[in-house]
Amino acid sequence: MKINQEMKRKIVQVAAFGYSNTYIGNFVSGQIYKGRWKQFCNPGMNCYSCPAARLACPIGAMQAVSGSMNFKLSFYMIGFVLALGVVFGRAICGFFCPFGLIQELIYKIPFPKKKLWKWLTYVKYVLLTVFVVIMPVTMVNELGMSSPAFCEYICPAGTLEGGIPLLSTHPELRATLGALFSVKACILIITLIGCLSVCRFFCKVMCPLGAIYGLLNKVSIYHMECNKKTCVSCGKCHNICPMDVDPVKNPNSAECIRCGKCVASCPKESLVLKFVYGKNG
């Protein structure tokens, strides 16, 4: 039986999710894996504090070191993310992000579906600039160190994957809950409702890692091309896109996660995703 493109993508997503979260037993014990694999980062969003997590979160790692004295690690993290972005662009989001898979599964739950207001897609760039870049560098203590602002104040992925599981197994942590956790719980609830109604709501609105990869979509080696000579402007590619992109007008949009649904839907095979070295324009 021939496996279609979307099924292949789901197989990759599940495999990436499984590899990223191999320590399932830690959900029962309430422990966090801190072995040698935690010095490496996941390509996508997956909370460091998730009990099952094998790898660190790149956004958390970037913040933790940008506000510390260990700038060598900071350069490594920035280089790691930029290298992935230059090669794959936002295909990382479409294929390898564990929290992306969670969002897609949530969206399958019966619930009224909506289209997102376009201006909300720019919020993630504000979060990237303020909470990932500025705050970890400027809000430092007397030792020149700061906390990971996005993880501490915003990240719903961290609350869902790390905060809630750890609170369920550590009564002593529940006794320390304050206003900050209430705020983060509200952000998580809003995010979950958003994911029920809008496909990949967190990716579109809040993800700073997706913002970085998206900015590199136009220059990434893995990119999309549209043959406008054969395109019949049927609109099927636009209608099926989970990220609300029109690939004919903007095949390398910062929102495109390279899922390939538009390519598969094109009756004239006018769209193609491929690796191209030294491409022009």
N, C-alpha and C positions, 0 to 999 in steps of 0.2 A: 504494500500500500504506500502510495506517495505521500510524504509528509509536507504539508504546505508551509509557507514562510512563517506564519504566525505560530504554528506549532513548534517549529524549530526554535523560534525566539523564546517561547515559553520553556522549552527544554533547557536552553542556555541559562535563562533566568533562575529556574529551579536549581540547576547545578551550581550556579554562582551563589545562590542563597544558602544552599547546603554546605558548600565549602566555607562560606563566611561564618556559619553558625554551627560548628561541629560539636560543641560542648553542651548538648541539650540537657544532660544530667545536672548541670549547674543551676538550672531553674529550680530544682528540688532542694539542692544544698544551699542555694543562695550565695554561691561563690562566684568570683569573676576570674576568668582565665588571665594570668599575667605571665605566661611563658614567653619563650623567645619569639614566637610568631607575632606578639603584640608590638614588636618594634617595627613591623611592616604595616602598611595602611591598605585598607580596602579601597578599590577604585571608586565605589559608590558610598552612599550614606548608610552606615551601620554603627550604632552606638558602641563606643569602647566599653561602657558599663553594662551592656547587655550580657547576662551571665553566659550565654551560648557563644558569644563572639570570639572568633579566632584572631581577628585583625583589628587594628585601631581605625578610628574614623579620621579621614584626612582633614576635615574641617576642624575637628577637635584638636588634632595634632598641630595644625598650623597655628591655632590660637594659643595653645599651651606653650609653644616655643617662641612665638613672636613676642610674647611678653616676658620671656625669660632671658637668662644669660647665655643659653645654648643656641647661638645663631647658626651654627653649622647644621644642626638638625632642621632649623627653619628653612635654610636654603635647600636641603634635601627634599623637604615636603613640597615646597613651592615648585621645585624642578620636577618632582614626581607627577604632580597634578598637571603642570603645563605640558610635560611630555605626552601624557595620555591624551590631553586635549588636542594637541597638535596632530597626533596620529589618528585618533578616533572621533574627536569632537564630542558631541552629546550622545553618540552611540553608546557610551559608557552608561548613561542614564537608561537607555532603552533595553540594554542587555545584561548589565552586570550590577545594577544597584539593588540591594536587598529591599530597601524601603520603597523603591519603585514597584517591585512585585507586590508588596503588601498593599499599596494603594490601588493597583489594578484589581486585586482580589476584592477589596472593599467596594470598588465601583460596580462590581458584578451583583452586589446585593440590591434587590428591588427597592428603588427609591426614585422620586422625581429627579430627572436629569436636566441640568441647566448648562447654558453657555457662559463662560467667564467674561466679565468686562475686560477689555483689552488692557486698560490702564493698570489693572492689578498685576499683570505680568512683570511690571517694572519694580514692584515692591522688593523682589529678591535681590535686585542690584543695590537697593538702599540698605537692606539687611547685611549684604556682603560688605559694603563700604563701612557701615557704622559698627556692626557687631564683630566682624571678622578681622577687619583691617585697622580701624581707628581705635576702638576701645581697648583691645589687648595691648596696644602700644602706648597709649596715653594714660590709661588708668592703672598705674603701677604702684606698688608699695615701696617701702624704704629700701628693699633689697633689689629693686628694679624688676620685680616680677608681677604678673597680673593673672587674673583668672580668665578662662575661655568664655567670653561674654555671650556668644551665640548659644553655646551649650548650656550655660548657667541660666540665662534669662528667657530664651526663646524655644529651643529645639524640641518640637513635639515627638520626633523620632526617638530622642533620648528618653523622654518621659515614658513613652510607650514601651520601648525595648529594654530600658535600664531601670528607670525610676520605679515604675509600678511593680515589676518582678522582684526587685530588691526590697521594696517596702512590704511585699507580701510574705517574705521569708525572714525579715529582720524587725521584730517588734520595737527594738530600741530606736530604729530609725523613724518609725511612725511617731514617736514621742517628740521628735525634733521638728516636725512639720510646721511651717509658718506661712506667711502671706505669699512668699515667692512661689512655693509649690502650688498654692491655690491659683496663682496667675498662670503658671505653666500648665496646670490641669485644664484651665479654661481654654488656653491656646490649643491644647491637644483635642479637646471636645470640638472646638471650631474647625480644626483641621480634619477630624474624622467625619464630621457632617459635610464639610467641603468635599472630601474624597468620595462620599456617597453620592453627591450631586454632580461633581465635576471630575472628569477623568484626570488623575494625577494632579490634584489640587495643590499639594505641597510642592511638587516639581514646578508648577506654573507660577506660583505666588511666592513661596518662601525659601526655596532651596538655594543657599549660596554656592554650593558646589555645582549645581546645574547652571547657575549664572556664569561661573568661570568657564565650564565646558561650552556653554552656549556662545560666549564671546569668541571662542576659537572655532566655531562651526564653519565660518566662511573661509578659514585658512587650513582646515584639517585635511590631511591626506585622504581620509575616508570621507567622501562627500557625495552629493547628489547632483545629477545633471538632468536637464529637461530638454528634449528635442522638440522645439516649438514648431518645427516644420511638419511633424507627424501628429502633434497634439490637436484634438478636435474640440477642446474646451468643453468637455462633457460635465466637468465638475465632480466626478466620482472621487478623485484623489482628495479634493478639499473636504468633501462630505464625510469621508471615512477617517480622516486624520484625527487621532485622539488629542493632539496638541493644538488643534484649530489653526493649522498652517495651510496656506494655499501653495503647494509645491511648484505650481506652474509659474506663479509670480515671484516666489521667493524660495527656491529649492534648498537654500542653505541658511534658512531662518535660524535664529538663535534659539527658537523654541523646538525645533525639530529634533526628535530623539532617535531618528534613523530606524524606526521600527519596521519599515518596509511595507506597511499596509497600503500606502498610496501606490507603490510600485506594483504590488500584486493586483491592485484594482484597475490599473490603466488598461483599457481595451486595445490600445495601439502600441503598448510597450514604449511609451515616450519617456518614461522616467527610469532612471537607473542609479543604483548605489554602487560605488566602486572605489578602490584605492587607485589614486592617480598621483604620480610623482612629477613634480615640475609642471603642474597644470597652469594654464594661462587663463586669467580672468575668473 
